[in-house]
Amino acid sequence: MGLGRKSARRVLVADDDPDILKIVAANLRAEGFEVEAVANGWQAQAAAMRSRPDFMVLDVMMPGRSGLEVMATLQSRPETRDIPVVLLTARSSAARRRSDGQWRRPDFAG
């Protein structure tokens, strides 16, 4: 098992791109993680509230509910606020950190 862990840590991965989802999940499984993979933000939010993973990997931009929206909702709830989140994006400007260290929602023209 990877990273010297005795028991599998549970991770929730959410991405609307099936290829990215498969790659991220496969790499985490290869390191010994127990992975739950979902295809959108609504599924990610429901799964996180149900199973309380050890950490989450969320795509920043998903249709319906973005990773940032999921993260904000989960951080506002006492039972899920301490779940660490890794944000994943193919766009370098999609998520920006505010001066106080908090993540803010991306700005989109249109």
C-alpha positions, -999 to 999 in steps of 0.1 A, spaced: 0 0 0 14 34 -9 25 62 14 31 37 43 -5 38 55 -19 7 73 -55 13 63 -69 29 31 -78 65 34 -110 75 17 -109 101 -10 -138 116 -31 -129 127 -66 -153 148 -87 -147 157 -123 -171 160 -153 -144 149 -177 -145 111 -176 -109 107 -188 -95 130 -160 -117 113 -135 -103 79 -145 -67 91 -144 -70 108 -110 -89 78 -95 -64 52 -109 -34 71 -96 -49 75 -61 -59 38 -60 -23 29 -70 -12 47 -39 -35 27 -17 -64 51 -14 -100 40 -14 -116 62 -41 -152 72 -47 -155 89 -81 -184 111 -91 -192 131 -123 -206 164 -110 -207 188 -81 -241 178 -69 -230 142 -66 -198 153 -49 -217 173 -23 -241 145 -15 -214 119 -14 -192 141 10 -221 146 33 -230 109 33 -195 93 35 -173 120 50 -141 112 31 -107 119 44 -101 144 16 -116 154 -17 -103 163 -52 -127 186 -69 -127 200 -104 -131 237 -102 -154 240 -132 -182 215 -135 -216 221 -150 -244 226 -125 -223 231 -94 -187 240 -94 -160 225 -72 -157 260 -55 -195 260 -48 -193 225 -33 -163 234 -12 -180 266 1 -211 246 10 -192 219 28 -170 244 46 -202 261 60 -214 229 76 -199 218 110 -199 181 100 -179 186 68 -160 218 73 -127 200 82 -125 178 51 -94 189 32 -100 198 -5 -76 197 -35 -89 218 -63 -82 205 -98 -84 226 -130 -71 227 -165 -73 265 -165 -46 284 -148 -69 314 -141 -100 295 -129 -94 298 -92 -78 327 -75 -67 332 -39 -78 364 -22 -53 384 -2 -66 368 31 -57 334 18 -93 323 10 -103 310 -24 -127 331 -44 -150 322 -72 -136 327 -107 -147 357 -127 -162 349 -161 -169 374 -189 -200 368 -208 
